[in-house]
């Protein structure tokens, strides 16, 4: 009698990938965030940092808040282009709601289902004919395009600071071949998204430029008139670090990068951390808008 695979004790057991439970992911993020903030606390006086907030120009901070919101709107439209590439037709309003809900989950529910995963789930439920892998690829490419824009602008600001020294020319000359790697990598691995490649690329740059203007407004709010390129480079580098899923919304990681940069470029450490904290708080305020659709389907 022939044994089935389930009955055969010698049958090979398939390998299963071990996935960290959600509570452990959250615990790791809390610990890493706490350690980063503790490290920053050892280097600065938080009282002096928060005193800068009381001294800041509220009109400049309002402008910074509007620029953060504008960058998120452009990001939502960029993501919608990726969706259209795989025949998911979302109205602009629905796309904005979905994006804002994802931001809310990424910030306020960091240990549970992430905002990106929730977007994939909602869209798969509505568009059953579209493969889950394609929806996930759209969300992933949206992240990658943001990273590419951050890296490109970081190289530009790095060159503006060092003007040929510290390998800055090597980094600048790597931009063109790096762009081709990005293009042909997309063409090879994600051919469905190639029609929107250039549009999403330039929209990614627009998102980061809006956030650079936001940081400029934060600097103006406390009267920082110099070191523009240094502070912007630190912001771009901290944004890259903040994308890594080891802290809660990048909190702590950004501050460590700004603190390190303040030492390297002889900047005021309290001003540097103030810029970092303010950007995080503005992002937090903008993300709160997504609370409106937690109990209401953003897709209608």
C-alpha positions as CSV (number, residue, x, y, z in Angstrom):
1,X,0.0,0.0,0.0
2,X,1.4,3.4,-1.0
3,X,1.6,5.9,1.9
4,X,0.6,9.5,1.4
5,X,3.0,12.2,2.3
6,X,1.1,12.9,5.5
7,X,1.3,9.3,6.5
8,X,4.9,8.7,5.7
9,X,7.0,9.4,8.7
10,X,10.1,9.7,6.5
11,X,8.5,12.3,4.3
12,X,10.6,15.5,4.1
13,X,9.1,18.4,6.1
14,X,9.1,21.6,4.0
15,X,11.2,24.5,5.3
16,X,9.2,27.2,6.9
17,X,10.5,30.8,7.2
18,X,10.5,31.9,10.8
19,X,8.8,35.3,11.2
20,X,9.2,37.6,14.2
21,X,5.9,38.0,16.1
22,X,4.4,41.4,16.1
23,X,4.9,42.0,19.8
24,X,8.6,41.2,19.5
25,X,9.0,43.6,16.5
26,X,7.3,46.3,18.6
27,X,9.5,45.6,21.6
28,X,12.7,45.8,19.5
29,X,11.5,49.2,18.1
30,X,10.7,50.5,21.5
31,X,14.1,49.4,22.9
32,X,16.1,50.8,19.9
33,X,14.1,54.1,20.0
34,X,14.7,54.4,23.7
35,X,18.4,53.7,23.4
36,X,18.8,56.3,20.7
37,X,16.9,58.9,22.7
38,X,18.9,58.0,25.9
39,X,22.1,58.5,23.9
40,X,21.0,61.9,22.7
41,X,20.0,62.9,26.2
42,X,23.6,62.3,27.4
43,X,24.9,64.8,24.8
44,X,22.4,67.7,25.0
45,X,20.2,69.6,27.5
46,X,16.6,68.9,26.5
47,X,15.5,72.0,28.3
48,X,17.6,74.2,26.0
49,X,16.3,72.3,23.0
50,X,12.6,72.7,23.9
51,X,13.3,76.4,24.8
52,X,14.0,76.9,21.2
53,X,10.4,75.9,20.4
54,X,9.1,78.7,22.6
55,X,11.3,81.2,20.9
56,X,10.5,80.0,17.3
57,X,8.5,82.0,14.8
58,X,5.1,80.3,14.5
59,X,4.5,81.5,11.0
60,X,7.6,79.7,9.7
61,X,6.4,76.6,11.6
62,X,3.0,76.9,10.0
63,X,4.7,77.1,6.6
64,X,6.8,74.0,7.5
65,X,3.6,72.1,8.4
66,X,2.0,73.0,5.1
67,X,5.1,71.8,3.2
68,X,5.1,68.5,5.0
69,X,1.4,68.0,4.1
70,X,2.1,69.0,0.5
71,X,4.9,66.5,0.3
72,X,2.5,63.7,1.4
73,X,-0.1,64.7,-1.2
74,X,2.5,64.4,-3.9
75,X,3.6,61.1,-2.5
76,X,0.0,59.8,-2.6
77,X,-0.3,60.8,-6.3
78,X,3.0,59.1,-7.0
79,X,1.8,55.9,-5.4
80,X,-1.5,56.1,-7.4
81,X,0.6,56.1,-10.6
82,X,2.1,52.8,-9.6
83,X,-1.4,51.5,-8.9
84,X,-2.6,52.6,-12.4
85,X,0.3,50.7,-13.9
86,X,-1.3,47.5,-12.6
87,X,-4.9,48.4,-13.6
88,X,-5.9,49.7,-10.2
89,X,-7.9,52.8,-10.9
90,X,-8.3,54.9,-7.8
91,X,-9.8,58.4,-7.7
92,X,-7.4,61.0,-6.4
93,X,-9.5,61.5,-3.3
94,X,-9.5,57.7,-2.5
95,X,-5.8,57.6,-3.1
96,X,-5.2,60.4,-0.6
97,X,-7.4,58.7,2.0
98,X,-5.6,55.4,1.6
99,X,-2.2,57.0,1.8
100,X,-3.0,59.0,4.9
101,X,-4.4,56.0,6.6
102,X,-1.2,54.1,5.9
103,X,0.8,57.0,7.4
104,X,-1.3,56.8,10.5
105,X,-0.7,53.1,10.9
106,X,3.0,53.4,10.3
107,X,3.4,56.0,13.1
108,X,0.8,54.9,15.7
109,X,0.7,51.1,15.2
110,X,4.3,50.3,14.6
111,X,4.2,46.8,16.1
112,X,1.1,45.6,14.4
113,X,0.2,45.5,10.8
114,X,2.2,48.3,9.0
115,X,0.6,50.9,6.9
116,X,2.0,49.5,3.7
117,X,0.7,46.0,4.4
118,X,-2.7,47.4,5.3
119,X,-2.8,49.2,1.9
120,X,-2.0,46.0,0.2
121,X,-4.8,44.1,2.1
122,X,-7.5,46.7,1.4
123,X,-6.6,46.9,-2.3
124,X,-6.5,43.1,-2.7
125,X,-10.0,42.9,-1.1
126,X,-11.3,45.4,-3.6
127,X,-9.4,44.3,-6.7
128,X,-9.4,40.6,-6.5
129,X,-8.2,40.0,-10.0
130,X,-4.9,41.9,-9.4
131,X,-2.2,39.6,-8.0
132,X,-1.1,40.4,-4.4
133,X,2.5,40.4,-5.6
134,X,1.8,43.2,-8.0
135,X,0.1,45.4,-5.4
136,X,3.0,44.7,-3.0
137,X,5.5,45.6,-5.7
138,X,3.7,48.9,-6.3
139,X,4.0,49.8,-2.6
140,X,7.6,48.6,-2.5
141,X,8.6,50.6,-5.6
142,X,7.0,53.7,-4.1
143,X,9.4,53.3,-1.1
144,X,12.4,52.6,-3.4
145,X,11.7,55.7,-5.5
146,X,11.7,57.8,-2.3
147,X,15.1,56.2,-1.3
148,X,16.6,56.9,-4.8
149,X,15.5,60.6,-4.6
150,X,17.0,60.9,-1.0
151,X,20.3,59.3,-2.1
152,X,20.6,61.5,-5.2
153,X,20.0,64.7,-3.3
154,X,22.3,63.6,-0.5
155,X,25.1,63.2,-3.0
156,X,24.4,66.7,-4.4
157,X,24.6,68.3,-1.0
158,X,27.6,66.2,0.0
159,X,29.4,67.6,-3.1
160,X,28.3,71.1,-2.3
161,X,30.0,70.8,1.1
162,X,33.2,69.0,0.1
163,X,33.7,70.4,-3.5
164,X,35.7,67.4,-4.8
165,X,37.3,66.2,-1.6
166,X,36.2,63.3,0.6
167,X,35.3,61.2,-2.4
168,X,32.5,63.7,-3.4
169,X,33.5,63.6,-7.1
170,X,33.3,59.8,-7.1
171,X,29.8,60.0,-5.7
172,X,28.7,62.6,-8.2
173,X,30.0,60.6,-11.1
174,X,28.2,57.6,-9.8
175,X,24.8,59.3,-10.2
176,X,24.4,58.5,-13.9
177,X,25.4,54.8,-13.8
178,X,23.3,54.5,-10.6
179,X,20.3,55.9,-12.4
180,X,20.7,53.4,-15.2
181,X,21.0,50.6,-12.7
182,X,17.7,51.8,-11.2
183,X,16.0,52.0,-14.6
184,X,17.1,48.7,-15.9
185,X,16.5,47.0,-12.5
186,X,12.9,48.3,-12.7
187,X,12.6,47.1,-16.3
188,X,14.0,43.7,-15.5
189,X,12.2,43.0,-12.2
190,X,9.1,45.2,-12.4
191,X,8.3,45.6,-16.1
192,X,4.6,46.5,-15.4
193,X,5.7,49.8,-13.8
194,X,8.0,51.0,-16.5
195,X,5.4,53.3,-18.2
196,X,5.4,55.5,-15.1
197,X,9.1,55.4,-14.4
198,X,10.1,58.9,-15.2
199,X,7.0,60.5,-13.8
200,X,7.4,58.7,-10.5
201,X,11.1,59.5,-10.4
202,X,10.6,63.2,-10.8
203,X,7.7,63.2,-8.3
204,X,10.0,61.5,-5.8
205,X,12.4,64.4,-6.3
206,X,9.6,66.8,-5.8
207,X,8.6,65.1,-2.5
208,X,12.1,65.5,-1.1
209,X,12.5,69.1,-2.3
210,X,9.3,70.0,-0.5
211,X,10.7,68.5,2.6
212,X,14.0,70.3,2.2
213,X,12.0,73.5,2.0
214,X,10.2,72.4,5.2
215,X,13.6,72.0,7.0
216,X,14.6,75.5,5.7
217,X,11.4,76.9,7.3
218,X,12.2,75.2,10.6
219,X,15.7,76.7,10.4
220,X,14.2,80.1,9.7
221,X,11.8,79.8,12.7
222,X,14.7,80.0,15.1
223,X,16.9,82.3,13.0
224,X,19.5,79.9,11.6
225,X,20.9,81.7,8.6
226,X,24.0,79.7,7.9
227,X,25.1,76.1,7.4
228,X,22.1,75.4,5.0
229,X,23.9,72.6,3.1
230,X,25.2,70.9,6.2
231,X,21.8,70.8,7.9
232,X,20.1,69.6,4.7
233,X,22.6,66.9,4.2
234,X,22.0,65.7,7.8
235,X,18.3,65.8,7.1
236,X,18.6,63.7,4.0
237,X,20.9,61.1,5.7
238,X,18.6,61.0,8.7
239,X,15.6,60.4,6.4
240,X,17.4,57.4,4.9
241,X,18.2,56.0,8.3
242,X,14.6,56.6,9.5
243,X,13.2,54.4,6.8
244,X,15.0,51.4,8.4
245,X,12.4,49.5,10.4
246,X,14.2,49.6,13.8
247,X,12.6,52.6,15.5
248,X,9.1,54.0,15.9
249,X,8.7,56.3,12.9
250,X,12.4,57.1,12.8
251,X,12.2,58.7,16.2
252,X,15.6,58.6,17.9
253,X,17.4,57.5,14.8
254,X,17.0,60.9,13.2
255,X,18.3,62.6,16.3
256,X,21.4,60.5,16.5
257,X,22.3,61.3,12.9
258,X,21.8,65.1,13.5
259,X,23.8,64.9,16.7
260,X,26.6,63.1,14.9
261,X,26.5,65.6,12.1
262,X,26.6,68.5,14.6
263,X,29.9,67.2,15.9
264,X,31.3,66.6,12.5
265,X,30.4,70.0,11.0
266,X,30.8,72.1,14.2
267,X,27.1,72.9,14.4
268,X,25.0,73.8,17.4
269,X,23.8,70.4,18.8
270,X,20.7,71.8,20.3
271,X,19.6,73.5,17.1
272,X,20.4,70.2,15.2
273,X,18.2,68.1,17.5
274,X,15.5,70.8,17.5
275,X,15.3,70.5,13.7
276,X,15.0,66.8,13.9
277,X,12.4,66.7,16.6
278,X,10.3,69.5,15.0
279,X,10.2,67.6,11.7
280,X,9.1,64.5,13.5
281,X,6.4,66.3,15.3
282,X,5.1,68.0,12.1
283,X,5.1,64.6,10.4
284,X,3.2,63.3,13.4
285,X,0.5,66.0,13.2
286,X,0.0,65.5,9.5
287,X,-0.3,61.7,10.0
288,X,-3.1,62.2,12.6
289,X,-5.4,63.1,9.7
290,X,-5.4,59.4,8.9
291,X,-7.3,58.6,12.1
292,X,-10.5,59.7,10.3
293,X,-10.4,56.5,8.2
294,X,-9.4,54.0,10.8
295,X,-13.1,52.9,11.2
296,X,-14.2,54.0,7.7
297,X,-13.0,52.3,4.5
298,X,-10.9,54.9,2.7
299,X,-11.9,53.3,-0.6
300,X,-15.6,53.9,0.0
